[in-house]
Amino acid sequence: MKKNLNGIPQPRHRKAIRILAVIAGGLLAAAGLELFLMPHKLVPGGPAGLSALFAHLTEMRLGLFLFLFNLPFILISRRQINLRFALYVMLALICLIIGSLALHHAPAAVSEPLSAAIAGGLCLGFGIGISIRFGGMSSGAADMGYALLSGSPPKSAELLIMLLNCAILLYGGLLFGWDQAMYSIIAYLLAFEAVRISLRDLSRSRAIWITSSRTEEIRQALRLLLDREAKLIQAADPAGQPGTLFCIATKLEEEEVASIVRECDKDSQMVVHTAGRRRLAALFRD
């Protein structure tokens, strides 16, 4: 797929849409937890399931545990990605917590546990997926969304995630009964699949060609602000002939690359190709 980024909306419009999407995702995930899963004592895996389990055991608000168990992922996003992404993470988590607190005393939306597992799992999964796709990581991002964004987690992380989820579901079964554990597994699987659908093609790499008369300035800006190396294909001519840069970025980084390039040279042009790993590897072969 090929597209020219000169026609995309202005950054302010995109930012507003992104913020609204992250807020909507956080609130949708909160509705899945408080209106469907929590009233039926269903505990999906990951930090959301762990928070639900502690909320049932201590009879304290779910929002408190959502904050405590998701705080490490906010710190990870700030340390390993960038401040802007960490702010979206915080926004998604704040909306999830506020939504959870606001819906805490609301009655269950459905009376059947199977219907609750299906609806709650889908709401939780799509809420998390929307938040991640538009820049935030709420609730189960550690074992679902974040792993998908990075392609696949290390084998040791996969094992740890699997053991954590098994422990949560096992303890939930011992505490609330094995029927509830079965419904919890259904909710977790549906949430996982909903996240995967929401993030489809998000982790695929983009091959980006940048045409500009200020190629060196753009190259330095990408290295400094995004920690992204750009390959100089053709240097800009002093007579005014523009040069060409090539770099690889993920879908998540595509918007930031466009913003950096436009900031350096508003007359620049960008062309983006969506490509698989094999296709990208072929671009570097002699």
C-alpha positions as CSV (number, residue, x, y, z in Angstrom):
1,M,0.0,0.0,0.0
2,K,1.3,3.4,-0.9
3,K,0.2,6.8,0.3
4,N,1.4,10.3,0.3
5,L,1.4,12.0,3.7
6,N,1.1,15.6,2.4
7,G,-2.6,15.3,2.4
8,I,-3.1,14.1,6.0
9,P,-4.9,16.4,8.5
10,Q,-3.1,19.0,10.4
11,P,-1.3,17.8,13.6
12,R,-3.8,19.6,15.9
13,H,-6.7,17.8,14.4
14,R,-4.9,14.4,14.6
15,K,-4.0,15.1,18.2
16,A,-7.6,15.8,19.2
17,I,-8.8,12.7,17.5
18,R,-6.0,10.7,19.2
19,I,-6.9,12.0,22.6
20,L,-10.6,11.3,22.2
21,A,-9.9,7.8,21.0
22,V,-7.7,7.1,24.0
23,I,-10.3,8.4,26.3
24,A,-13.1,6.3,24.6
25,G,-10.9,3.2,24.9
26,G,-10.2,3.7,28.6
27,L,-13.9,4.2,29.3
28,L,-15.0,1.2,27.2
29,A,-12.5,-1.0,29.1
30,A,-13.9,0.4,32.4
31,A,-17.4,-0.5,31.3
32,G,-16.4,-4.0,30.4
33,L,-14.9,-4.5,33.9
34,E,-17.6,-2.8,36.0
35,L,-20.8,-3.5,34.1
36,F,-20.0,-7.1,33.1
37,L,-17.1,-8.9,34.6
38,M,-16.9,-7.6,38.2
39,P,-20.6,-8.2,39.1
40,H,-20.3,-11.8,38.1
41,K,-16.9,-12.3,39.8
42,L,-15.1,-12.9,36.5
43,V,-11.3,-12.2,36.6
44,P,-9.6,-11.9,33.2
45,G,-5.9,-12.4,33.0
46,G,-3.2,-9.7,33.2
47,P,-3.2,-6.6,35.4
48,A,-6.9,-6.1,34.9
49,G,-7.6,-9.6,36.3
50,L,-5.2,-9.2,39.1
51,S,-6.8,-5.9,40.0
52,A,-10.3,-7.5,39.9
53,L,-9.0,-10.4,42.1
54,F,-7.6,-8.0,44.8
55,A,-10.7,-5.8,44.6
56,H,-12.9,-8.9,45.4
57,L,-10.6,-10.1,48.2
58,T,-10.3,-6.7,50.0
59,E,-13.7,-5.2,49.0
60,M,-11.8,-2.1,48.0
61,R,-12.4,-0.1,44.8
62,L,-11.2,-1.6,41.6
63,G,-9.7,1.7,40.4
64,L,-7.1,1.7,43.2
65,F,-5.7,-1.6,42.2
66,L,-5.8,-0.7,38.5
67,F,-3.6,2.3,39.3
68,L,-1.2,0.3,41.4
69,F,-0.7,-2.7,39.0
70,N,-0.5,-0.5,35.9
71,L,2.0,2.0,37.4
72,P,5.1,-0.1,36.4
73,F,4.0,0.0,32.8
74,I,3.7,3.8,32.8
75,L,7.3,3.9,34.1
76,I,8.4,1.4,31.5
77,S,6.8,3.5,28.7
78,R,8.5,6.6,29.9
79,R,11.9,5.0,30.2
80,Q,11.9,2.8,27.0
81,I,9.7,4.9,24.6
82,N,9.2,8.6,25.1
83,L,7.5,11.2,27.3
84,R,4.7,11.8,24.8
85,F,3.7,8.1,24.7
86,A,3.9,8.0,28.5
87,L,1.4,10.9,28.7
88,Y,-1.0,8.9,26.5
89,V,-0.5,5.9,28.7
90,M,-1.4,8.0,31.7
91,L,-4.4,9.5,30.0
92,A,-5.8,6.0,29.1
93,L,-5.2,4.8,32.7
94,I,-6.8,7.9,34.2
95,C,-9.9,7.4,32.1
96,L,-10.0,3.7,33.0
97,I,-9.8,4.5,36.7
98,I,-12.3,7.3,36.5
99,G,-14.7,5.2,34.5
100,S,-14.3,2.3,37.0
101,L,-15.0,4.6,40.0
102,A,-18.0,6.2,38.3
103,L,-19.6,2.8,37.4
104,H,-18.7,1.0,40.6
105,H,-22.2,1.1,42.1
106,A,-24.0,0.6,38.7
107,P,-26.0,-2.6,38.4
108,A,-24.8,-5.4,36.2
109,A,-25.8,-4.9,32.6
110,V,-26.7,-8.6,32.1
111,S,-27.8,-11.4,34.5
112,E,-26.2,-14.4,32.8
113,P,-22.5,-15.0,33.5
114,L,-21.9,-16.3,29.9
115,S,-23.3,-13.2,28.4
116,A,-21.3,-11.1,30.8
117,A,-18.1,-13.0,29.9
118,I,-18.7,-12.4,26.2
119,A,-19.7,-8.8,26.4
120,G,-17.2,-7.9,29.2
121,G,-14.3,-9.6,27.4
122,L,-15.1,-7.8,24.1
123,C,-15.5,-4.4,25.8
124,L,-12.3,-4.8,27.8
125,G,-10.3,-6.0,24.7
126,F,-11.5,-3.4,22.3
127,G,-11.1,-0.7,24.9
128,I,-7.5,-1.7,25.5
129,G,-6.8,-2.1,21.8
130,I,-8.3,1.3,20.9
131,S,-6.2,3.0,23.6
132,I,-3.0,1.3,22.4
133,R,-3.7,1.9,18.8
134,F,-4.1,5.7,19.3
135,G,-1.2,6.1,21.6
136,G,-2.0,4.8,25.1
137,M,-1.5,1.6,27.0
138,S,-4.3,0.8,29.5
139,S,-4.9,-2.2,31.7
140,G,-3.7,-5.5,30.1
141,A,-1.1,-3.9,27.8
142,A,1.7,-5.8,29.4
143,D,0.6,-9.2,28.3
144,M,-1.6,-8.3,25.3
145,G,-1.1,-5.0,23.5
146,Y,2.5,-4.3,24.3
147,A,3.6,-7.8,23.2
148,L,1.7,-7.3,19.9
149,L,3.2,-3.9,19.3
150,S,6.7,-5.2,19.6
151,G,6.0,-8.2,17.4
152,S,6.4,-10.9,20.1
153,P,7.7,-11.0,23.6
154,P,10.9,-12.9,24.6
155,K,10.4,-16.5,25.4
156,S,11.1,-15.9,29.1
157,A,8.4,-13.1,29.1
158,E,5.9,-15.4,27.4
159,L,6.4,-18.1,30.0
160,L,6.1,-15.5,32.8
161,I,2.9,-14.1,31.4
162,M,1.4,-17.6,30.9
163,L,2.2,-18.5,34.5
164,L,0.8,-15.3,35.9
165,N,-2.5,-15.7,34.0
166,C,-2.7,-19.4,35.0
167,A,-2.2,-18.4,38.6
168,I,-4.9,-15.6,38.5
169,L,-7.4,-17.9,36.8
170,L,-6.6,-20.8,39.1
171,Y,-7.0,-18.7,42.3
172,G,-10.2,-17.2,40.9
173,G,-11.5,-20.8,40.4
174,L,-10.6,-21.7,44.0
175,L,-12.2,-18.6,45.3
176,F,-15.4,-18.2,43.3
177,G,-15.9,-21.7,41.8
178,W,-14.8,-23.5,38.7
179,D,-17.8,-22.4,36.7
180,Q,-16.7,-18.8,37.2
181,A,-13.2,-19.8,36.2
182,M,-14.5,-21.2,32.9
183,Y,-16.3,-17.9,32.2
184,S,-13.2,-16.0,33.2
185,I,-11.2,-18.0,30.6
186,I,-13.8,-17.1,28.0
187,A,-13.6,-13.4,28.9
188,Y,-9.8,-13.5,28.7
189,L,-9.7,-15.2,25.3
190,L,-12.2,-12.8,23.8
191,A,-10.4,-9.8,25.3
192,F,-7.1,-11.1,23.8
193,E,-8.7,-11.6,20.4
194,A,-10.3,-8.2,20.5
195,V,-7.0,-6.5,21.3
196,R,-5.4,-8.4,18.4
197,I,-8.1,-7.3,16.0
198,S,-7.7,-3.7,17.1
199,L,-4.0,-3.8,16.6
200,R,-4.0,-5.6,13.3
201,D,-1.1,-4.4,11.0
202,L,0.0,-1.9,13.7
203,S,3.3,-3.6,14.3
204,R,4.2,-4.0,10.6
205,S,7.1,-1.8,9.5
206,R,6.8,1.1,7.2
207,A,9.4,2.0,4.6
208,I,9.5,5.8,4.4
209,W,11.1,7.9,1.6
210,I,11.6,11.6,2.4
211,T,12.3,14.2,-0.4
212,S,13.6,17.5,0.9
213,S,16.2,20.2,0.4
214,R,17.1,19.9,4.1
215,T,17.9,16.2,4.3
216,E,20.7,16.5,6.8
217,E,18.6,18.6,9.2
218,I,15.8,16.0,9.0
219,R,18.3,13.2,9.5
220,Q,19.7,14.7,12.6
221,A,16.2,15.5,14.0
222,L,15.0,11.9,13.5
223,R,18.1,10.6,15.3
224,L,17.7,13.0,18.2
225,L,13.9,13.1,18.7
226,L,12.9,9.6,17.6
227,D,16.2,7.6,17.9
228,R,15.7,6.6,14.3
229,E,18.5,6.3,11.7
230,A,17.7,7.5,8.2
231,K,19.8,6.4,5.2
232,L,20.8,9.1,2.8
233,I,19.9,8.0,-0.7
234,Q,20.7,11.2,-2.5
235,A,22.2,14.3,-1.0
236,A,20.5,17.7,-1.6
237,D,22.1,19.8,-4.3
238,P,23.3,23.3,-3.3
239,A,21.7,24.5,-6.5
240,G,18.3,23.6,-5.0
241,Q,17.7,20.1,-6.2
242,P,16.1,18.2,-3.2
243,G,17.7,15.0,-1.7
244,T,16.2,11.8,-0.6
245,L,16.2,10.0,2.7
246,F,15.0,6.5,3.6
247,C,14.1,5.1,7.0
248,I,12.0,2.4,8.6
249,A,9.3,3.1,11.2
250,T,6.4,1.3,12.8
251,K,2.8,2.4,12.3
252,L,2.9,3.9,15.8
253,E,5.9,6.1,14.8
254,E,4.6,7.1,11.4
255,E,2.8,10.1,12.7
256,E,5.8,11.4,14.7
257,V,8.1,11.0,11.7
258,A,5.7,13.0,9.6
259,S,5.5,15.7,12.3
260,I,9.3,15.9,12.6
261,V,9.8,16.1,8.9
262,R,7.2,18.8,8.5
263,E,8.7,20.8,11.3
264,C,12.1,20.8,9.6
265,D,10.8,21.5,6.1
266,K,7.2,22.2,5.4
267,D,7.8,21.8,1.7
268,S,9.1,18.3,2.1
269,Q,7.4,15.2,0.6
270,M,6.9,11.8,2.2
271,V,5.9,8.5,0.6
272,V,5.2,5.5,2.8
273,H,5.0,1.8,1.9
274,T,3.6,-0.8,4.2
275,A,6.0,-3.8,3.9
276,G,6.6,-7.1,5.6
277,R,9.9,-8.0,7.2
278,R,11.2,-9.9,4.2
279,R,10.3,-7.1,1.8
280,L,12.1,-4.6,4.1
281,A,15.2,-6.8,4.3
282,A,15.4,-6.9,0.5
283,L,15.6,-3.1,0.4
284,F,19.0,-3.2,2.0
285,R,20.5,-5.9,-0.3
286,D,23.0,-4.8,-2.8
